[in-house]
Amino acid sequence: MPERSVSPPAGPPRSARERLRAARGFVFDLDGTLVLGDRGGRGLVPLPGALEITRWARQRRRPFVVFTNGTTKTPQELARTLRGIGFDLADEQVLTPASSAVTALTRRGHRRVLVLGHDGLTAPLRDAGLEVVAAAAGGRPRADAVLAGWYPDFTLAALEAACHAVWDGAELFSCSQSMFFATAQGRAIGTSRAISAMIKSLTGCRVRLVGKPSLDALRTAAGRLRLRPHELAVVGDDPELEVPMAHRGRALAVAVASGLAAADSFDHLPAARQPHLHLRGVDELLSICQEEEP
Protein backbone atom coordinates (compact mmCIF):
# COMPACT_ATOMS: atom_id res chain seq x y z
CA MET A 1 0.00 0.00 0.00
CA PRO A 2 1.36 3.46 -0.76
CA GLU A 3 2.08 5.62 2.26
CA ARG A 4 -0.49 8.30 3.01
CA SER A 5 -0.54 11.29 5.25
CA VAL A 6 -3.27 10.68 7.80
CA SER A 7 -4.44 13.44 10.10
CA PRO A 8 -7.33 12.22 12.27
CA PRO A 9 -8.96 14.64 14.65
CA ALA A 10 -6.81 15.71 17.58
CA GLY A 11 -7.81 13.62 20.56
CA PRO A 12 -10.87 11.36 20.66
CA PRO A 13 -13.95 12.84 22.36
CA ARG A 14 -14.49 11.91 25.99
CA SER A 15 -17.85 10.28 25.22
CA ALA A 16 -16.22 7.90 22.74
CA ARG A 17 -13.45 7.09 25.21
CA GLU A 18 -16.06 6.25 27.84
CA ARG A 19 -17.92 3.98 25.44
CA LEU A 20 -14.66 2.28 24.50
CA ARG A 21 -13.89 1.66 28.15
CA ALA A 22 -17.37 0.21 28.63
CA ALA A 23 -17.26 -2.04 25.54
CA ARG A 24 -17.37 -5.69 26.57
CA GLY A 25 -15.95 -7.12 23.35
CA PHE A 26 -14.40 -6.28 19.98
CA VAL A 27 -15.17 -7.15 16.37
CA PHE A 28 -12.05 -6.58 14.27
CA ASP A 29 -12.02 -6.40 10.50
CA LEU A 30 -9.08 -8.27 8.96
CA ASP A 31 -7.77 -6.87 5.64
CA GLY A 32 -6.63 -3.29 6.10
CA THR A 33 -7.25 -3.34 9.85
CA LEU A 34 -5.20 -6.17 11.33
CA VAL A 35 -3.27 -7.39 8.26
CA LEU A 36 -2.47 -6.77 4.64
CA GLY A 37 -1.99 -9.56 2.11
CA ASP A 38 -2.28 -10.25 -1.59
CA ARG A 39 -5.45 -10.53 -3.66
CA GLY A 40 -5.87 -14.20 -2.81
CA GLY A 41 -5.56 -13.64 0.92
CA ARG A 42 -2.00 -14.96 1.03
CA GLY A 43 1.22 -13.43 2.30
CA LEU A 44 -0.54 -11.82 5.26
CA VAL A 45 1.53 -9.39 7.32
CA PRO A 46 0.29 -7.89 10.61
CA LEU A 47 -0.24 -4.13 10.59
CA PRO A 48 1.31 -2.01 13.35
CA GLY A 49 -0.30 -2.73 16.70
CA ALA A 50 -2.38 -5.68 15.46
CA LEU A 51 -0.62 -8.43 17.41
CA GLU A 52 -0.36 -6.19 20.43
CA ILE A 53 -4.03 -5.16 20.62
CA THR A 54 -5.30 -8.72 20.27
CA ARG A 55 -2.80 -9.80 22.94
CA TRP A 56 -3.96 -6.95 25.16
CA ALA A 57 -7.62 -7.93 24.66
CA ARG A 58 -6.92 -11.53 25.61
CA GLN A 59 -4.93 -10.55 28.69
CA ARG A 60 -7.67 -8.14 29.84
CA ARG A 61 -10.42 -10.71 29.18
CA ARG A 62 -12.03 -8.49 26.56
CA PRO A 63 -13.27 -11.14 24.10
CA PHE A 64 -12.92 -10.50 20.40
CA VAL A 65 -13.61 -12.00 17.01
CA VAL A 66 -12.07 -11.29 13.64
CA PHE A 67 -14.71 -10.92 10.90
CA THR A 68 -13.61 -10.71 7.27
CA ASN A 69 -15.88 -10.50 4.25
CA GLY A 70 -13.46 -12.75 2.37
CA THR A 71 -14.35 -16.38 1.65
CA THR A 72 -11.11 -17.60 0.11
CA LYS A 73 -10.51 -19.71 3.25
CA THR A 74 -12.71 -21.36 5.82
CA PRO A 75 -12.68 -19.70 9.24
CA GLN A 76 -10.58 -22.57 10.57
CA GLU A 77 -8.01 -22.28 7.78
CA LEU A 78 -7.81 -18.54 8.26
CA ALA A 79 -7.37 -18.95 12.00
CA ARG A 80 -4.41 -21.29 11.38
CA THR A 81 -2.92 -18.77 8.96
CA LEU A 82 -3.27 -15.98 11.52
CA ARG A 83 -1.70 -18.09 14.25
CA GLY A 84 1.18 -18.74 11.87
CA ILE A 85 1.98 -15.02 11.70
CA GLY A 86 1.78 -14.46 15.43
CA PHE A 87 -1.87 -13.99 16.41
CA ASP A 88 -2.99 -15.86 19.52
CA LEU A 89 -6.55 -16.85 18.73
CA ALA A 90 -8.77 -19.91 18.50
CA ASP A 91 -10.64 -21.21 15.45
CA GLU A 92 -13.96 -19.96 16.80
CA GLN A 93 -12.65 -16.39 16.99
CA VAL A 94 -12.56 -16.09 13.19
CA LEU A 95 -15.74 -15.44 11.21
CA THR A 96 -16.51 -15.02 7.52
CA PRO A 97 -19.78 -14.48 5.63
CA ALA A 98 -20.04 -18.27 5.53
CA SER A 99 -20.59 -18.10 9.30
CA SER A 100 -23.45 -15.60 9.07
CA ALA A 101 -24.81 -17.30 5.93
CA VAL A 102 -25.39 -20.48 7.90
CA THR A 103 -27.43 -18.51 10.43
CA ALA A 104 -29.44 -16.63 7.79
CA LEU A 105 -30.09 -19.65 5.56
CA THR A 106 -31.20 -21.97 8.33
CA ARG A 107 -33.39 -19.26 9.88
CA ARG A 108 -35.22 -18.90 6.55
CA GLY A 109 -35.62 -22.67 6.24
CA HIS A 110 -33.25 -23.20 3.30
CA ARG A 111 -31.58 -26.61 3.03
CA ARG A 112 -30.23 -26.84 -0.55
CA VAL A 113 -27.84 -24.04 -1.54
CA LEU A 114 -26.30 -23.39 -4.93
CA VAL A 115 -22.91 -21.96 -3.96
CA LEU A 116 -20.92 -19.71 -6.27
CA GLY A 117 -17.59 -20.10 -4.55
CA HIS A 118 -14.99 -22.60 -3.42
CA ASP A 119 -14.17 -24.62 -0.29
CA GLY A 120 -13.84 -21.51 1.86
CA LEU A 121 -17.58 -21.04 1.39
CA THR A 122 -18.89 -24.55 0.77
CA ALA A 123 -17.16 -26.34 3.67
CA PRO A 124 -18.78 -24.31 6.50
CA LEU A 125 -22.20 -24.84 4.94
CA ARG A 126 -21.67 -28.60 4.69
CA ASP A 127 -20.36 -28.69 8.26
CA ALA A 128 -23.61 -27.05 9.35
CA GLY A 129 -25.67 -29.76 7.63
CA LEU A 130 -26.70 -27.80 4.54
CA GLU A 131 -26.68 -29.48 1.14
CA VAL A 132 -24.37 -27.73 -1.32
CA VAL A 133 -25.45 -27.86 -4.96
CA ALA A 134 -22.90 -27.47 -7.75
CA ALA A 135 -23.45 -25.14 -10.69
CA ALA A 136 -22.99 -27.78 -13.38
CA ALA A 137 -22.67 -26.76 -17.02
CA GLY A 138 -26.01 -26.99 -18.82
CA GLY A 139 -27.80 -28.04 -15.65
CA ARG A 140 -30.93 -26.70 -14.01
CA PRO A 141 -30.17 -27.27 -10.33
CA ARG A 142 -32.90 -27.50 -7.72
CA ALA A 143 -32.00 -25.21 -4.82
CA ASP A 144 -33.70 -23.16 -2.11
CA ALA A 145 -31.03 -20.45 -2.22
CA VAL A 146 -28.09 -19.15 -4.26
CA LEU A 147 -25.06 -17.84 -2.37
CA ALA A 148 -22.39 -15.74 -4.13
CA GLY A 149 -18.90 -15.36 -2.64
CA TRP A 150 -15.28 -15.12 -3.75
CA TYR A 151 -15.35 -16.80 -7.18
CA PRO A 152 -12.78 -15.34 -9.61
CA ASP A 153 -13.31 -18.21 -12.07
CA PHE A 154 -17.05 -17.56 -12.37
CA THR A 155 -18.37 -18.77 -15.72
CA LEU A 156 -21.33 -18.27 -18.01
CA ALA A 157 -22.46 -21.79 -17.13
CA ALA A 158 -22.51 -20.86 -13.44
CA LEU A 159 -24.49 -17.71 -14.27
CA GLU A 160 -27.07 -19.72 -16.20
CA ALA A 161 -27.41 -22.26 -13.39
CA ALA A 162 -27.85 -19.53 -10.79
CA CYS A 163 -30.45 -17.69 -12.86
CA HIS A 164 -32.45 -20.88 -13.44
CA ALA A 165 -32.40 -21.57 -9.69
CA VAL A 166 -33.70 -18.06 -8.97
CA TRP A 167 -36.35 -18.28 -11.69
CA ASP A 168 -37.47 -21.52 -10.06
CA GLY A 169 -37.89 -19.79 -6.68
CA ALA A 170 -34.48 -19.71 -4.98
CA GLU A 171 -33.49 -16.63 -2.96
CA LEU A 172 -30.21 -14.89 -3.81
CA PHE A 173 -27.70 -14.17 -1.04
CA SER A 174 -24.40 -12.30 -1.33
CA CYS A 175 -21.39 -12.54 0.97
CA SER A 176 -20.41 -8.96 0.23
CA GLN A 177 -21.61 -5.96 -1.73
CA SER A 178 -18.27 -4.15 -1.49
CA MET A 179 -16.66 -3.09 -4.73
CA PHE A 180 -13.13 -3.40 -3.29
CA PHE A 181 -11.07 -4.86 -0.49
CA ALA A 182 -7.62 -3.82 0.74
CA THR A 183 -4.44 -5.68 -0.29
CA ALA A 184 -0.75 -4.88 -0.08
CA GLN A 185 -0.88 -4.05 -3.81
CA GLY A 186 -3.81 -1.67 -3.42
CA ARG A 187 -7.53 -2.26 -3.74
CA ALA A 188 -8.89 -5.39 -5.41
CA ILE A 189 -12.35 -5.96 -6.85
CA GLY A 190 -14.70 -8.17 -4.87
CA THR A 191 -16.50 -10.84 -6.88
CA SER A 192 -19.65 -11.24 -4.76
CA ARG A 193 -21.08 -7.88 -5.80
CA ALA A 194 -20.30 -8.38 -9.48
CA ILE A 195 -21.79 -11.88 -9.57
CA SER A 196 -24.95 -11.00 -7.67
CA ALA A 197 -25.39 -7.89 -9.86
CA MET A 198 -25.41 -10.06 -12.98
CA ILE A 199 -27.97 -12.44 -11.51
CA LYS A 200 -30.16 -9.58 -10.31
CA SER A 201 -29.96 -7.86 -13.70
CA LEU A 202 -31.21 -10.98 -15.47
CA THR A 203 -33.82 -12.14 -12.95
CA GLY A 204 -34.96 -8.96 -11.20
CA CYS A 205 -34.57 -10.69 -7.84
CA ARG A 206 -33.64 -9.12 -4.51
CA VAL A 207 -30.09 -9.59 -3.21
CA ARG A 208 -29.91 -10.41 0.50
CA LEU A 209 -26.59 -9.56 2.12
CA VAL A 210 -25.18 -11.91 4.78
CA GLY A 211 -21.69 -10.40 5.20
CA LYS A 212 -20.76 -6.99 6.56
CA PRO A 213 -22.44 -4.50 7.02
CA SER A 214 -25.58 -6.59 7.54
CA LEU A 215 -27.14 -7.10 10.95
CA ASP A 216 -26.85 -10.83 10.27
CA ALA A 217 -23.08 -10.39 10.35
CA LEU A 218 -23.04 -8.30 13.53
CA ARG A 219 -25.50 -10.57 15.31
CA THR A 220 -23.42 -13.61 14.36
CA ALA A 221 -20.34 -11.94 15.85
CA ALA A 222 -22.22 -10.92 18.98
CA GLY A 223 -23.62 -14.42 19.36
CA ARG A 224 -20.18 -15.95 19.08
CA LEU A 225 -19.02 -13.65 21.91
CA ARG A 226 -22.22 -14.23 23.91
CA LEU A 227 -22.81 -10.51 23.99
CA ARG A 228 -25.40 -8.13 22.57
CA PRO A 229 -24.50 -6.00 19.55
CA HIS A 230 -24.60 -2.70 21.47
CA GLU A 231 -21.99 -4.04 23.90
CA LEU A 232 -19.37 -4.27 21.14
CA ALA A 233 -16.73 -2.04 19.60
CA VAL A 234 -16.50 -2.64 15.84
CA VAL A 235 -13.14 -1.75 14.27
CA GLY A 236 -12.52 -1.47 10.52
CA ASP A 237 -11.10 0.50 7.62
CA ASP A 238 -14.01 0.57 5.16
CA PRO A 239 -16.55 3.42 5.44
CA GLU A 240 -19.15 1.23 3.74
CA LEU A 241 -18.78 -1.77 6.04
CA GLU A 242 -17.80 -1.68 9.70
CA VAL A 243 -19.02 1.83 10.58
CA PRO A 244 -22.55 1.37 9.11
CA MET A 245 -22.76 -2.09 10.66
CA ALA A 246 -21.83 -0.73 14.08
CA HIS A 247 -24.48 1.98 13.86
CA ARG A 248 -27.15 -0.52 12.81
CA GLY A 249 -26.49 -2.51 15.97
CA ARG A 250 -25.87 0.54 18.21
CA ALA A 251 -22.28 -0.60 18.72
CA LEU A 252 -19.23 1.66 19.00
CA ALA A 253 -17.89 2.45 15.51
CA VAL A 254 -14.09 2.70 15.32
CA ALA A 255 -12.60 3.69 11.95
CA VAL A 256 -8.93 3.18 11.10
CA ALA A 257 -7.00 4.62 8.16
CA SER A 258 -4.60 1.72 7.69
CA GLY A 259 -6.34 0.05 4.72
CA LEU A 260 -8.83 1.41 2.20
CA ALA A 261 -9.57 4.60 4.09
CA ALA A 262 -7.77 7.89 3.72
CA ALA A 263 -8.15 10.73 6.22
CA ASP A 264 -11.28 12.05 4.47
CA SER A 265 -12.89 8.71 3.53
CA PHE A 266 -15.63 9.06 6.12
CA ASP A 267 -16.47 12.71 5.43
CA HIS A 268 -19.39 11.84 3.14
CA LEU A 269 -21.25 10.03 5.89
CA PRO A 270 -24.05 11.99 7.61
CA ALA A 271 -23.23 13.30 11.07
CA ALA A 272 -25.31 10.61 12.79
CA ARG A 273 -23.40 7.89 10.90
CA GLN A 274 -19.86 9.14 11.44
CA PRO A 275 -17.42 6.86 13.30
CA HIS A 276 -17.32 7.48 17.04
CA LEU A 277 -13.54 7.17 16.85
CA HIS A 278 -11.43 7.93 13.77
CA LEU A 279 -7.87 6.74 14.26
CA ARG A 280 -4.62 6.11 12.44
CA GLY A 281 -4.73 2.38 13.06
CA VAL A 282 -5.14 -0.26 15.74
CA ASP A 283 -1.82 0.85 17.22
CA GLU A 284 -3.46 4.16 18.18
CA LEU A 285 -6.55 2.28 19.41
CA LEU A 286 -4.32 0.21 21.69
CA SER A 287 -2.74 3.35 23.13
CA ILE A 288 -6.18 4.77 23.94
CA CYS A 289 -7.31 1.48 25.50
CA GLN A 290 -4.24 1.45 27.70
CA GLU A 291 -4.78 5.07 28.72
CA GLU A 292 -8.35 4.28 29.71
CA GLU A 293 -7.40 1.35 31.93
CA PRO A 294 -8.19 1.90 35.62
C-alpha positions in Angstrom: 0.0 0.0 0.0 1.4 3.5 -0.8 2.1 5.6 2.3 -0.5 8.3 3.0 -0.5 11.3 5.3 -3.3 10.7 7.8 -4.4 13.4 10.1 -7.3 12.2 12.3 -9.0 14.6 14.6 -6.8 15.7 17.6 -7.8 13.6 20.6 -10.9 11.4 20.7 -13.9 12.8 22.4 -14.5 11.9 26.0 -17.9 10.3 25.2 -16.2 7.9 22.7 -13.4 7.1 25.2 -16.1 6.3 27.8 -17.9 4.0 25.4 -14.7 2.3 24.5 -13.9 1.7 28.1 -17.4 0.2 28.6 -17.3 -2.0 25.5 -17.4 -5.7 26.6 -15.9 -7.1 23.4 -14.4 -6.3 20.0 -15.2 -7.2 16.4 -12.1 -6.6 14.3 -12.0 -6.4 10.5 -9.1 -8.3 9.0 -7.8 -6.9 5.6 -6.6 -3.3 6.1 -7.3 -3.3 9.9 -5.2 -6.2 11.3 -3.3 -7.4 8.3 -2.5 -6.8 4.6 -2.0 -9.6 2.1 -2.3 -10.2 -1.6 -5.4 -10.5 -3.7 -5.9 -14.2 -2.8 -5.6 -13.6 0.9 -2.0 -15.0 1.0 1.2 -13.4 2.3 -0.5 -11.8 5.3 1.5 -9.4 7.3 0.3 -7.9 10.6 -0.2 -4.1 10.6 1.3 -2.0 13.4 -0.3 -2.7 16.7 -2.4 -5.7 15.5 -0.6 -8.4 17.4 -0.4 -6.2 20.4 -4.0 -5.2 20.6 -5.3 -8.7 20.3 -2.8 -9.8 22.9 -4.0 -6.9 25.2 -7.6 -7.9 24.7 -6.9 -11.5 25.6 -4.9 -10.6 28.7 -7.7 -8.1 29.8 -10.4 -10.7 29.2 -12.0 -8.5 26.6 -13.3 -11.1 24.1 -12.9 -10.5 20.4 -13.6 -12.0 17.0 -12.1 -11.3 13.6 -14.7 -10.9 10.9 -13.6 -10.7 7.3 -15.9 -10.5 4.2 -13.5 -12.8 2.4 -14.4 -16.4 1.7 -11.1 -17.6 0.1 -10.5 -19.7 3.2 -12.7 -21.4 5.8 -12.7 -19.7 9.2 -10.6 -22.6 10.6 -8.0 -22.3 7.8 -7.8 -18.5 8.3 -7.4 -18.9 12.0 -4.4 -21.3 11.4 -2.9 -18.8 9.0 -3.3 -16.0 11.5 -1.7 -18.1 14.3 1.2 -18.7 11.9 2.0 -15.0 11.7 1.8 -14.5 15.4 -1.9 -14.0 16.4 -3.0 -15.9 19.5 -6.6 -16.9 18.7 -8.8 -19.9 18.5 -10.6 -21.2 15.5 -14.0 -20.0 16.8 -12.6 -16.4 17.0 -12.6 -16.1 13.2 -15.7 -15.4 11.2 -16.5 -15.0 7.5 -19.8 -14.5 5.6 -20.0 -18.3 5.5 -20.6 -18.1 9.3 -23.4 -15.6 9.1 -24.8 -17.3 5.9 -25.4 -20.5 7.9 -27.4 -18.5 10.4 -29.4 -16.6 7.8 -30.1 -19.7 5.6 -31.2 -22.0 8.3 -33.4 -19.3 9.9 -35.2 -18.9 6.6 -35.6 -22.7 6.2 -33.2 -23.2 3.3 -31.6 -26.6 3.0 -30.2 -26.8 -0.5 -27.8 -24.0 -1.5 -26.3 -23.4 -4.9 -22.9 -22.0 -4.0 -20.9 -19.7 -6.3 -17.6 -20.1 -4.5 -15.0 -22.6 -3.4 -14.2 -24.6 -0.3 -13.8 -21.5 1.9 -17.6 -21.0 1.4 -18.9 -24.5 0.8 -17.2 -26.3 3.7 -18.8 -24.3 6.5 -22.2 -24.8 4.9 -21.7 -28.6 4.7 -20.4 -28.7 8.3 -23.6 -27.0 9.3 -25.7 -29.8 7.6 -26.7 -27.8 4.5 -26.7 -29.5 1.1 -24.4 -27.7 -1.3 -25.4 -27.9 -5.0 -22.9 -27.5 -7.8 -23.4 -25.1 -10.7 -23.0 -27.8 -13.4 -22.7 -26.8 -17.0 -26.0 -27.0 -18.8 -27.8 -28.0 -15.7 -30.9 -26.7 -14.0 -30.2 -27.3 -10.3 -32.9 -27.5 -7.7 -32.0 -25.2 -4.8 -33.7 -23.2 -2.1 -31.0 -20.5 -2.2 -28.1 -19.2 -4.3 -25.1 -17.8 -2.4 -22.4 -15.7 -4.1 -18.9 -15.4 -2.6 -15.3 -15.1 -3.8 -15.4 -16.8 -7.2 -12.8 -15.3 -9.6 -13.3 -18.2 -12.1 -17.1 -17.6 -12.4 -18.4 -18.8 -15.7 -21.3 -18.3 -18.0 -22.5 -21.8 -17.1 -22.5 -20.9 -13.4 -24.5 -17.7 -14.3 -27.1 -19.7 -16.2 -27.4 -22.3 -13.4 -27.9 -19.5 -10.8 -30.5 -17.7 -12.9 -32.5 -20.9 -13.4 -32.4 -21.6 -9.7 -33.7 -18.1 -9.0 -36.3 -18.3 -11.7 -37.5 -21.5 -10.1 -37.9 -19.8 -6.7 -34.5 -19.7 -5.0 -33.5 -16.6 -3.0 -30.2 -14.9 -3.8 -27.7 -14.2 -1.0 -24.4 -12.3 -1.3 -21.4 -12.5 1.0 -20.4 -9.0 0.2 -21.6 -6.0 -1.7 -18.3 -4.1 -1.5 -16.7 -3.1 -4.7 -13.1 -3.4 -3.3 -11.1 -4.9 -0.5 -7.6 -3.8 0.7 -4.4 -5.7 -0.3 -0.7 -4.9 -0.1 -0.9 -4.0 -3.8 -3.8 -1.7 -3.4 -7.5 -2.3 -3.7 -8.9 -5.4 -5.4 -12.3 -6.0 -6.8 -14.7 -8.2 -4.9 -16.5 -10.8 -6.9 -19.7 -11.2 -4.8 -21.1 -7.9 -5.8 -20.3 -8.4 -9.5 -21.8 -11.9 -9.6 -24.9 -11.0 -7.7 -25.4 -7.9 -9.9 -25.4 -10.1 -13.0 -28.0 -12.4 -11.5 -30.2 -9.6 -10.3 -30.0 -7.9 -13.7 -31.2 -11.0 -15.5 -33.8 -12.1 -12.9 -35.0 -9.0 -11.2 -34.6 -10.7 -7.8 -33.6 -9.1 -4.5 -30.1 -9.6 -3.2 -29.9 -10.4 0.5 -26.6 -9.6 2.1 -25.2 -11.9 4.8 -21.7 -10.4 5.2 -20.8 -7.0 6.6 -22.4 -4.5 7.0 -25.6 -6.6 7.5 -27.1 -7.1 11.0 -26.9 -10.8 10.3 -23.1 -10.4 10.3 -23.0 -8.3 13.5 -25.5 -10.6 15.3 -23.4 -13.6 14.4 -20.3 -11.9 15.8 -22.2 -10.9 19.0 -23.6 -14.4 19.4 -20.2 -16.0 19.1 -19.0 -13.6 21.9 -22.2 -14.2 23.9 -22.8 -10.5 24.0 -25.4 -8.1 22.6 -24.5 -6.0 19.6 -24.6 -2.7 21.5 -22.0 -4.0 23.9 -19.4 -4.3 21.1 -16.7 -2.0 19.6 -16.5 -2.6 15.8 -13.1 -1.8 14.3 -12.5 -1.5 10.5 -11.1 0.5 7.6 -14.0 0.6 5.2 -16.5 3.4 5.4 -19.2 1.2 3.7 -18.8 -1.8 6.0 -17.8 -1.7 9.7 -19.0 1.8 10.6 -22.5 1.4 9.1 -22.8 -2.1 10.7 -21.8 -0.7 14.1 -24.5 2.0 13.9 -27.1 -0.5 12.8 -26.5 -2.5 16.0 -25.9 0.5 18.2 -22.3 -0.6 18.7 -19.2 1.7 19.0 -17.9 2.5 15.5 -14.1 2.7 15.3 -12.6 3.7 11.9 -8.9 3.2 11.1 -7.0 4.6 8.2 -4.6 1.7 7.7 -6.3 0.0 4.7 -8.8 1.4 2.2 -9.6 4.6 4.1 -7.8 7.9 3.7 -8.1 10.7 6.2 -11.3 12.0 4.5 -12.9 8.7 3.5 -15.6 9.1 6.1 -16.5 12.7 5.4 -19.4 11.8 3.1 -21.3 10.0 5.9 -24.0 12.0 7.6 -23.2 13.3 11.1 -25.3 10.6 12.8 -23.4 7.9 10.9 -19.9 9.1 11.4 -17.4 6.9 13.3 -17.3 7.5 17.0 -13.5 7.2 16.9 -11.4 7.9 13.8 -7.9 6.7 14.3 -4.6 6.1 12.4 -4.7 2.4 13.1 -5.1 -0.3 15.7 -1.8 0.8 17.2 -3.5 4.2 18.2 -6.5 2.3 19.4 -4.3 0.2 21.7 -2.7 3.4 23.1 -6.2 4.8 23.9 -7.3 1.5 25.5 -4.2 1.4 27.7 -4.8 5.1 28.7 -8.4 4.3 29.7 -7.4 1.4 31.9 -8.2 1.9 35.6 
